[in-house]
Amino acid sequence: MRKLAAQIVVIAKAPVPGLVKTRLTPPFTPVEAATLAEAALADTLEAAARAPFARRILALAGSSATLRSRGFEVTGQRGQGLDERIAAAFDDAYARLPVPIVLIGMDTPQVTPRLLESVTRPLARGDADAGFGPARDGGFWLLGLRRPDPSLILGVPMSQTHTGRGQLSRLLRASLRVRLAPELIDVDTAADAHEVAQAAPDSRFAATLLGMSGPSMSGPDGRTDLDAAEVLASRQLQPSASERLSLRAP
């Protein structure tokens, strides 16, 4: 498989009980929530490892004796707020290897190598300046930059329902050509966990959740696995009218 002239950064927290996925408790215990977080991170790392990136980095907050990160350079995070830590991760990666960067979190275990490659290839070819993957909760699950610039990230309010809109607006105001990725669901709540497991039934995350929840994993609206996958693949972020005029086709 031909390597992409690009690198991926997975920014994550070590799966320590009581410190990750706290919105899953209840109904899950802190240990169960951390176990789900570890499974989600493992799926994310596997997808990134199977995509043809030139370099792979795990920017980890904390440490974990059980986490396997074969094929990844493991680095610490620096900065206070999430915007600072994301900007620093971009800067640190680009300083070591000046090629485009795609950054994702650990909350979307349904991500696939093909999806990551489809967003990254336009950056590597120079057909796009940025990649952006919106999350259903109003945030974003992916941010890609051909040339990192802290001003594109610093000051964007994080962990808000309008975070994704704010980040996308920042990219568009800089007159960047943005490649949009499909909207994905971040695993924040138990309902999210069940829906993501339905969309990715062969994932480690789904198997872990099944072991905790029993054989029935129907979502709150009773959708089947196929229904959930189709909805997940079809959702797209809809820019505002002014943003639509600024959005350049890749």
N, C-alpha and C positions, 0 to 999 in steps of 0.2 A: 504494500500500500504506500502510495507516494505521500511523503511528509508534507504537512502544511507549514508554511513559513509563518508560524504563529505559535503562541503558548497559551496555556490555560492555568488560571489560578483558582483553586477551590478555597474559599475563605470559610472557616468553620470553628466551632467550639469543641473542645474535647468532651466526649459524652460522659460527663460526671453527674451522678444522681443529685438532684436538687439544683443544678446549675444550668441544665438544658431542658428545653421543651416543658417548661413549667406550666404552660397553658393546657397540657395534656393531663394534669393532675388537679382534681379527679377528671375522669374515672380511673386513670392509670396511677399506679404508685410512682414515686420518683425513680425507683430502680427500673420499672417498666418503661417509663418515659425515656430514660437514658439509653435503655436497650434499643428502643425504637429509633432514637437519634443516631445511635451507632450503626444500625442497619441502613438508615437513610444515607448516612455518610459513606458507608461501604458501597452502596449502589451507585452513588454519585462518582466516587473515585473509579469504580469499574468502568462506568460509561466514559469518563474522561480518559482512562488508560487505553480504551479500545478505539478512540478517535485518533487520527494521525497527527497529533501535535508534535512540534519539534521539542517542546519542553513542557513539563508538568510540575506545578508547585502546589503544595498544601500549606496555606497560611493558617496556622493553628493557634488558637488561644487556649492555653493550658496544655496538659500532656495526658497521654493515655497509654497504659501498658498493653492494652489489648488491640489497639488500632493498628491495622496493617496498611501501609502506604507504599507498597512496592512500586518502583518506577516514578515516585514523586520526590522532589526536593522538599523537605519539611522545614519551614521557617516560622518564626514567631510573628505575631502581629504587633504593630506599634501605632500609637495614637490613642486618643481618648474616645471620642464618639465614633459611631460606625462610619460616618462620612470620612473622618480622618484615617481610620484603619483601611478603608477601601482605597482611598487616594494613595496611602503609603504602600499598599500591596502592589498597585500599578507601578508606582515609581521604582520600587525595589526590583520588581521583575524586569522592567525595561532597562534599568541600569546594568543588569547582568547580561541581557540579551535584547537588543533594540529591534524587536519585531512586534507585530500587533499582539494584543493581549485580550483574552476573553476571561472574565471573572464570573464565577457562579458561587452560590452558597450550598448548604447541605440540606436544604428543606424540600428539594424536588427530586426524590429518588426515582421518579418516572422518566427523568431525562434520558435520552438515548444518544449513542455515539453519532448516529446519522443527523440528529437535530443539532448537536453541537457543531458538527462539520458544516452543515448548511448555513449556519449563522457566521461561522468563522471564515469560510472560503472567500466571500466578498472582501473581507478586511485584508486577507493575505494577498489577494489579487490587486488590491487598490481600487476596487469598484465601490467601496463604501468606507466611510470614516469611522462609523460607530455601529455597534449592534445593540439591540435593546429587547429584552424579554420581559413583558409585563406579567405580574402575578395577579391572581383574581382578587386578593385582598387589598389591592391598591398599591402594592409595592412593586418590586421587580425581582426576577430570579436570575437575570443575566445582564451584564454590561460588558460590552466590548469596545475597545478603542484602538484605532490604528496607531495613534501617537498620544500617549497619556498626557494629560494636563490637569493638575490639581484643581484649577478653577472650574472645571467641568463637574466636579463632585463636591468640593468643600462647601458647606453651608446648605446643602440640600437636606431638608428635614427628613430624618430617617424614622422608620417604624411608625409611620402615619398612614392613614387611608389615602392620602394624596402624594405619598412619596414617589410613586412611579410617574405620576403626571409631572411632578416637579423636576425629576431627573430627566425625563424626556424633553421637557421644555428647555432645560439647560443645554441639552445637545442641539436642539433646533435653533436656539438663539445664537449659538456659535456657528450657524450655517453649515453644520455637518450633514453629510449624506448618511442617513440612518437606515439600517436594515432591521426591520421588525421581525422578531421571532414570535411563535404562537404563545398565547397566554397559558400559563401553567398554574397549578394550585400549590401554594406553600403549605406544608404540614404544620399547622399551628394548633388545631383543635382535634378532638376525637373524630368529629364528623369529617374533617379534612383527611385524617388518616385513613378512614374507611374508603373515602372516595378515591384517594390516590392509589390505595391497594387494589381497588377494582380496575383502575386504569392500567396498572402494571402488575398483573396477577403473578407473573413469573419472577418478580423481584425478591430480593432478600427481605426488603421491608414488608412486603405482603405476607411472606411466610412467617416473619416474626410476629406480625399483628395477628395472623390466623392462630398462631400458637397461644396467644393471650386471650383471643376473643371467641375461639371456637369456630366451627365450620361456616357459620352464617356471617357474611360480611356485607350484607346489603346496606346501601347508603340510606340516609334519612328520607329520600324520596323514592326508594325502591327500585332505582335504575339497575339494569343489568350491567355486566362488565363491558359489553360492546357499546351500550348506550353511553356509559361514562367516557369511554375512550373516544367515541365520535364527538361528543360535546367538547372534550378536552382539546382535540385536534382542531376544532372549528372556531374556537373563541379567539378573537383578535382584539387588541386595544384599538379603540376608535379615537383618533386625535380630534381635538377641537377644530373648528373651521379655520381659525388662523394658523394652527399648527399644520393642518392638512395642506395649506398653501405653501408652507415652508418645507414640507417633507419631500426630499428629492428621491426619485426612484433610483435604486441601486443599479 
